[in-house]
Amino acid sequence: DMHCNWNHLSVNGNVQPVTIGNKSSLSGYCVVASGKSSGTCLCSAGIGGKNCQCRPVEDCSGRGACFLEDGSCSCFAPFGGPTCAQCDALHFGSNCNLTCASCLAAGTASCSVGSGCVCKAGFAGALCDNCASDRWGSDCSKSCSTCNATGTQSCSTGRTGTGCVCKSGYSGSTCATAPPPPPPPPPVCTSDTQCMGYGVGRADNGGLFVGGRCVSNACSCT
């Protein structure tokens, strides 16, 4: 055990608090036996090291425990590193909760603890389980770039996306099919003969005839 010798301590077996360096919270006690001028460090619960220098929250990132003997950190799974601020050899991610088995197989080109999931073209996300911003379809192989700019209102992306969303009147998988043009206005006329073939009209005698009538310089079927 680490010997401690504090001039302000009595030598009558009293137990006094000890702080180490600039650590302000209580780390342990210096136990001085009656009749002795020095004693040994007795660490508080959870504190480790011969001179009580290791505290789990401050020195082991709250992710491990302190070894009593040397004050080093013993990290809880899946954490690692000298202060347990890193992931162990099998995990990665901000919370060390991911493994290569977490990657979506269909979207992953490769994986290592150092690099994490490396996505195939078209896929994105920490686990390669999403499509890139302009891709859609279960295999993320379809691109919004194929949508016709004139006929497209928006593009539904993602693995469950449906792709090009057409403006009113437009159709087709890429919204490239335009709506039919409006019918032409009735022709200007001066006589009924100019309206032949315009429609089916009714003659003065009540019978039907093919064509139209010129009414107020416009062909009419009535």
Secondary structure, DSSP 8 states (H G I E B T S, - for coil): --EE--TTS-SSS-EEEE--TT--S--EEEE--TT-S-EEEEE-TT-BSTTS-B-HHHHSTTSEEE-TTT--EEE-TTEESTTS-EE-TT-BSTTS-B-GGGS-GGGEEEEETTTEEEE-TTEESTTS-EE-TTEESTTS-EEGGGS-TTTEEEEE-BTT--EEEE-TT-BSTTS-B----------B-SSGGGGTTS-EEE-TTS-EEES-EEETTEEE--
